[in-house]
């Protein structure tokens, strides 16, 4: 099948085979972009780009996994190792409420000093203080750590965490879901089968989940295609069995500046990012929403991503520490004004959403652009 025939097949809504997804990587970027944007316009409101007001809370930086691409983690003996108190986390939530957000993305390291009861008490404490707070927390890597610590299976752990107040799991830890790539980058990292197993358990319980991908480990097109096809298969299974799959897909590039992978992994260019994003939009025919990534490549590339398959500008990510520690694009958070301005400048209507992509309101861009830049949150 020729390149144009292949793109026409994707735009028409037909499912691409493994060989066809692989063939996409050999097509010119402008043609991929046009096809991906056409699919995006079919699947989501053509005029609207959504965003989310939220805050990241990294509750501990103590971790035993020691990934070579992470500059955030610490051993418990290091002086700057920390675990936040419940009161410190509540203060961060109060600050989020002050700027109109009610969702936190809470992640940390795999900290063996924190028993399961600590996590349950934390969730109960936060939901007790903030009943309408949405808590998406604890990546599959952290759940695997709790499995090893407690001897309980993910299904049991997630059910108890959900009862205590957990609303969903972040998609972190996916990177490239091919074990050959994972073993080279981080031998102790969660394996592909465990990531899918834990995500499947979360989806079976009705929890929110996000499909993610990080490129730049030195993987080739075959590994990238395998990752996308694996996500598509899991989404099909979850939607069929549980009527609850990945809410969206998010792609970003590996940041290695301050990590042990510097000089060993190539990272990925903006061109690679946009091409992989467009291919993902064509391959992942059962995921409606795609996030642009401004923290890793900046606002301008994120604006371009809105024409390569993305329909969402991500979130404010107040206090993001993991990507920034590794050497992100110099931004750890964004104000609503910045996000609204960049969406408008890219030619779309901004809409604030919740994590499940339900529209909450349509901000008036003129009001945002007339007002002075607001004072940003203290990030101490």
Secondary structure, DSSP 4 states (H G I P E B T S, - for coil): --HHHHHHHHHTTPPPPHHHHHHHTTS-HHHHHHHHHHHHHHHS-TTEEEEE--EEEE-B-B-SS--TT-SS-B-TTSTT--B--HHHHHHHHHHHHHTT--EEEEE----TTS-HHHHHHHHHHHHHH-TT-EEEE--HHHHHHHHHHH---HHHHHHHHHHHT--B---TT-SS--HHHHHHH-TTSPPHHHHHHHHHHHHHTT-BEEEEEEE-SS--HHHHHHHHHHHHHHHHHHHHHHS--EEEEEEEE---TTSTTTTTS----HHHHHHHHHHHHHH-TT---EE--HHHH-HHHHHHHTTTT--EEEE--BT--HHHHHT-SS-S---HHHHHHHHHHTT-EEEEE-TT--EEE---HHHHHHSPPPPPPP--
